[in-house]
Amino acid sequence: MPDAVPPEPRIETLCAEVDPQPASRTRPLAMSIVPSSVFEVDSLETLDAVSEGRAEGYVYTRYGNPNQAALEHLVARLEGGQVGLACASGMGAIAAALLADLRSGSRVVASTALYGPTAALLAGPLTGFGVEAVFVDIADPAAVEAALATPTAAVIVETISNPLLRIPDMRLLARSAHAAGARLIVDNTFASPYHCRPLAYGADVVVHSGTKYLGGHSDVTIGVVTGASEVIDRARAIMTSFGAPASPFDCWLTVRGIKTLALRMERSSANALAIAEYLETQPGVVAAVHYPGLKSHPQHKLAAGLLERGWGAMVSFDLRGGEPAASAFVRGLRRVRLAPSLGDVSTTISHPAKTSHRSLGEEGRRDAGIGLGLIRLSAGIEHRDDIIADLDLGLAAAGRS
């Protein structure tokens, strides 16, 4: 007896049903966006196999999605990690990386030169879970060894610190951390994998705020973690439980941004060096320039052995005259914009004391060397002469303040 043919559905059913896409011998050149929050499964047996990792597939986007998987694989490949994890923000990625190794009673050794919210997370919410954070000058090997004399679960640093652009001796830190039984977590946001791959120097976990250079266009908020499978699997369980996966569209935007990462970083890094060299010629207005590519940088030689293909796209500088000079500088600019982030294709500046490190408070910022005259600049891909001409206007205004 032939199978019964179902009747033609009514209008209400036609509106609600989604038919599969027609078969095609061609494929789209650009990656498709898969915004679905849930996936159809053909049987209970398949559901078990996918859920237990015995078969490829997806069930629910909080646990995984094709766009998430594409970004995770790409960043892991760029950094030399086994697997990756896409999170809803850079801070989400940092939290997942830390919590993968921490329990009540755990101890973290952290650099005193960290992104403000990272330091605030360690000194604030994590203490409520019984985690102790010890902040040390990572450039002082004796201080690091003393801190690691007490059992420690994790050490966290930045490849290029925010905002003073200090450089850790990553090989030495990795050896010290491993000897103490700790994992080394490195925030590689400022360097990007174009300039540095921390896993190659002994780091265990690499974190990115993909909002910055990976995305590159100020149109995405995302974080990525990569490293060994055993660690990232734990981080994934944390992220999933806290409900902080990256959205499919943000993953798609970040993958698209990474396609031009090398080109953008090459140009932005070259611009940053030219800007830093120009700023050093303005001692009447600029008290100090912080850029690892300058011979005046205290860790220039260390940076030369750590960074590849340039020195990064970030420059920081202290203006004489403190906040009044900084305010006049911002008002004097015509092309470079004030924005509390970085990594865009256009050049932007920020005021760390009022943005990225506001949460540290006056005393914390003073201890970190972040004054009210400090400006952090993210070099874009414009012509360097146009950037410098605009900075000239700002510095002239700062000098008159």
N, C-alpha and C positions, 0 to 999 in steps of 0.2 A: 504494500500500500504506500503510495507516495506521501512524502511529508506534506502536512497541511500548510498552505500558504497563508500567512497572517493577512488580515484585511488591511486595506490602506488606512494609515492612522489619521486621526482627526486633527484639526488645526491646532488644538492645544498640545497634542503630543508632538507634532512636527516642530512647534516652537521650542519645546523643551529638550528634544533630542539633539545630540551632536553626532553627526556621522563622521566616520574616519575620513582622512584626506584621501583623495584618489591616488592610485599608484602612479609613480613617475619614474622615468629612466634618468632623470636629472636631479641634482641636489642644489640647494641654495648655496651660494658662495659665502654669504655672511651667516654666522651662527643664528639659528632661530631662537626666539624668546619663548620659554615654556612657563607661562604664568600660573599654570594649574596648581592648586593647593592639594589636590588629591588625584590619585591615579587608579584607573580601572584595572582590576586583576581578574584573570579568567577562571581561577579555581582556588579553593582553599589550600590545595597542595602548592600551587604557585605562591600564594600569600606566605606560606610557611618558608618556602625556599628563599624568597626575596628577603623576608624579615630576618632570616638566620644567616644571610650572606652566602647562600649556596647557589644563588642565581642572580643575574644582573636585573636591575629594575628599581622602581621607586614605588612608594606607597603613599607618603604624605610629605609635603615639602619641608616641614620642620625637621624631618629625618634625612632628607636628600632630594635633589632636583637636578635635572640635566645641566642647567646653567651653573648651579653651584659646583657640580662635579667638574665641569670644564674649567672653571676658574681655579679650583683646588689643584687639579692636575697641572695646569699651566704654571702656577706659582711654585709648586713643589719642584717642577722640572727646572725652572729658572734658578731656584735656590739650591738645588741638589738634595732636596728632602725626599723621603719615601712617599709621604702623602701630605695632603693639605686639608685645611678646614676654613670655610668661609663663614664669617660672623657678621652681625648687623652693623658693627662699627669697629674702629681701631681699638677703642677701650674694651669692647666686647671680646676681641681677640686677645688682648692682654689679660683680661680676667680669666678667660678660658685657659690660657697657657699657664698662668699662675696656679689656678685652682686644681689643675691636673695633678700637681705635685704636693698640694698643701692639705693638711688636716689640722684640727685643733691641737695646739702645742707646737706646730711647725714654725720654723724660723726662716726668714728671707734676708739675704744680704743684698742691699740695693745701692746703686750709685747715687751720690748726692746730686749728680747732674742728670736729672730725669725730667721728662715731660711732666708738667704740674699735676694733671689729673692722675697720672700713674703713681706719683708720690703720694697724692691725697688718698688714692685707693689703698695703698699699703699702710699709711698712717691712720686711716679712718675706718672704713667699713670692714676691712679684713681683720682688724684688731678685735672687732666684735665677734668674730668666729674663732678667736683664740690664737691668731697668727701674730707672731712678733716680727717686726721689720727693723733692721739695723741699717742705717745709712752711713756709708763710708766714702772717702775719696778714692775712687777706683784707680787713680793715677799713682797712689801710694801703696806699693806692694806690701810694706810692713803692716799697714792698716788693714789691708785685705786679709793677710795671713792671720792677724789677730782676730778679726771678725769671724773667720772660718774655723778658728780653734774650737768654737762651740758648734755642736751638730746643726747643720743647715740643710734645708731641702732644696733651695734654689738661690741662684745669683742672677740679678737682672740688671742689664746695662743697655745703652744705646750705642750703635756703631759710631754715629756722629751725634753728640748730645744736643738737646734742645734746651736753651737757645744759644749757648756759648760755644758750640761746635768743638767740644773736647773729644779726644779719641782714646779709647781704652786699648791696652795691650791685650788683645783678645786671646792670643795663644797662651800667654801667661795666666790670664784669668781662667781659661778653660782647664789648664793643668791644675791650678789651685783649687778650682771648684770640684773637679773630679776626684782629686786626692782627698777632699773633705766629704765625698759622697753626695755632692750637690749637682744639680743640673744648671747649665748656663743658658739663660734666656736672653736673646738679643733682639731689641727693637731696631729693625733695619730700615725704618721709614725714610730717614733723611738720605741715606746712601742709595737705597734701592739695589736690587741685584745687579744693576748695570755697573755700579761702582764697587760693590762688595758682596761676597757670599759667605756669611759668618759660619755656616756649617763646615766650610772647608778649613776654618781656623780652630775648630774644636767645639763650637757652640752646639747645644743639643736641640734648641728650639729657636726658630726665627719668627718674629711677629712683624706685621705691616699694618699701618693704617693705609689701606688702599684708597682711601679718600684723597690722599695726596698724590704721589708720583705715579702709582700704578694706574689710577683712573686718569689723572692728569688734566681734567677740565672743570673741576669744581662742580660737578653735577652728580656726584655719587657719595654715599656714606657707607663705608664697608671696611671690614678688617679681615686679615688672612693670617693663619698660623701654619707653619710647616716644620717638619722634622721627622723623627722616627715614628713608625706606625704605632708602637706601644704607647708613646706619649700622646700622640694626636688622637688616638682612639679614646683615651681618657678625657682629653679636652673636648672631643665631640660629645661625649656623654654629658659633660658639664653643660656645654652650650645648648644641647637639646633639652636638658632638664630645665634650664633657665629660660628657654624659649627665645633664643637670640640668633636664629639663622639669618644669613644674608638673603635678601629678596632676589628672585630670579632676574628681575630687570636690572638691579644694581650689579649683579654678577655679570650680566651681559654687557653693561656699560664698561665695567672694569676690564673685561677681556678685550673689548674694542680699544680701550685706552692703552693697554699693554702692547698692542700692535705697533704703536709709535713710541714706546718707552725709550728705546735706544737712541732714536733720532732726537727726541725731546731732551733727554739727559745730556747727550753730547753737546747740544747747543746751549742749554741752560747752564751747564757746568763751565763752558768756555766764557759765557757772559759773566758768571759769578766771579771768576778769576779776574776778568778785566775790571769789574766793579770794585772788587777788594783792592786791587792795585791803585785804582783811582782814589778810593777813600783814604788810602795811606798817604796820599799827596795833600790831604786837607787837615793837617794837624791843628790848625787854629780853631777848627770847629769839631773835629773828630778826635776824641781822646784815645780810642783804641779800636782796632779792627780785628774781628775774630773770623779767621778763615784758614782751614788747614793747608791750603795751597800756598800760603804766604810763608816765606822763610822766617818771618817774625813770630809765627805761631809756635807756641812752646812744644807742640808735638808734631811738628812738620815732618821730621824724619820717620817717626812712627807711622804717621798717616801714609807716607810714601810706600811703606811696606805692607800696608793694609788695603788701601784704596787702589782701584784700577781705573784706567781711562778717564782720569780727571779727579777733581777734588769735591765734587758735589755742587749743588745749585743754591745752597744756603749761605748767606753772609750776615753776620751780626756786627753792629758797631755801637760804641758809646758816644753820645753827643755831650760835649761840654755844655754845662748849663742845665742839666737834668730835665725835669718835666717841661718847664717853659720852652726850652730849646726843642724838645721832641714835638711838642704841640705846634710850634711855629714851623718846624720841618714838614709835618704832615700837611698843614695848611698851604705851604709853599709849593707843594707838588701839583702838577697838572696832568700827568699821564699815569704815573705809578699810583696804585690805589691802596688804601688802608683796608685790610681784610684779615680777620682772625683765623686764618688757616694758611696753607701753602701748597705748592706743587702745581699751580695752574700754568697754562701756556703763556699767560701774561704775567709781568712782574708785579708783585704785591709786597706790602710791608705790614708788619704788625708790631704792637707794643707789648712785649711779653708780660710786663708788670700788670697790665690791664686786661690781658687775655689769657694766654696759655698758662701763666703762673700766678694768676690772681688768687687762686685758692690757697696758695702757700702762706698768704698773709705777709705783712711787712717784715717781720723778723725772719721768716723762712726765705723770703726773696733776698734779704740782705745776706743771709748765710750762704745762699747759692750764688751770690755775686751778680744778681739781677737788679740793676738800678733803674731809676725812672727815666734816665736818658738813653736806655738801651733800645735800639731798633733792630728787628729781625727782618731780613729781606729774602724773599724767594725769587730768584732770577728766572725770568721767562725766556721765550725764544725770539723776542723782538730784536731789532738791530741794537747792538750794544751802545752805539753812539747816542741813540735816542734815549735809552735808559739813563745813561750818564748825564746827558743834557738836562733831563728832568731832575735827577738827584742834585745837580748843581743849583737848580732853582730852590730846592728844599733846603740845602745847606746854607745858601745865601740868606734865606729867611731865618734859619736857626741862628746864624751868626749875628743877625740884627736883634734877636730876642733879648 
